[in-house]
Amino acid sequence: MVEELQRFDPVVEELREERAGRPETPPADRAPGYRASMQPCSRRQLLTAASVGVVGPLIIDSSAGAAGRAVIAVSQVPIGGGVVVSRRGVVVTRQAKRRFRVFDAACTHQGCPVSDVSGGRITCPCHGSQFSATTGAVLAGPAGSPLPPKRFTVKRGKIYLA
C-alpha cells in the first residue's frame, strides 16, 4: 500500500529520477530552473514545525477574540431570557436589569451547541438536555454536569469575556 502511494507522489518520483541518473523534466506549471530538494531533518524539527503551523493560529485567534471584542450588547439580551452567541461559543442569560450570566455553549453531554434559551432553561437540540439559565445546572439529562460558567465584564452597555 505504501509503495502504491509513493508511486503517485511527485516528490518521490523526482527523487527516484535523480537517483537513477536520469535528467529531471520539470512539470509544465513550474519554472524551467525548478528543482525539488528535500533537506533531511530530525523528528523533533518536523514536529516543532508542524506544531507552529497548527497551534500558532489557534493561539493568535483565541487571544484576538478575547481581547477587546464585545460578545453582545446588553440591550440585545432580554430580561428573564438569554441569547446563544454561536460565533463566540457562549450563552448569555439575564435574570434582572443588571444581572447576567455567561456560560459555555457546548452541551456537557456530547459537545453539541445549545440552541435555545426560554422559560429559564437552556436547551440542547441533540439529545434534549436542559440547563438552568441562572446557574447552568443540569435540569434534565442526559448531560451529567452543568454548563461551565465564563468570566465576563460589562462595560458601556456591552458584555466582554474576561
Buried (B, 14 or more C-beta within 10 A) or exposed (E): EEEEEEEEEEEBBBBEEBEEEEEEEEEEEEEEEEEEEEEEEEEEEEEEEEEEEEEEEEEEEEEEBBEEEBBBEBEEBEEEBBBBBEEBBBBBBBBEEEEBBBBBBBBBBEEBBBBBBEEBBBBBEBEEBBBBBBBBEBBEEBBEEBBEEBEBEEEEEBBBBE
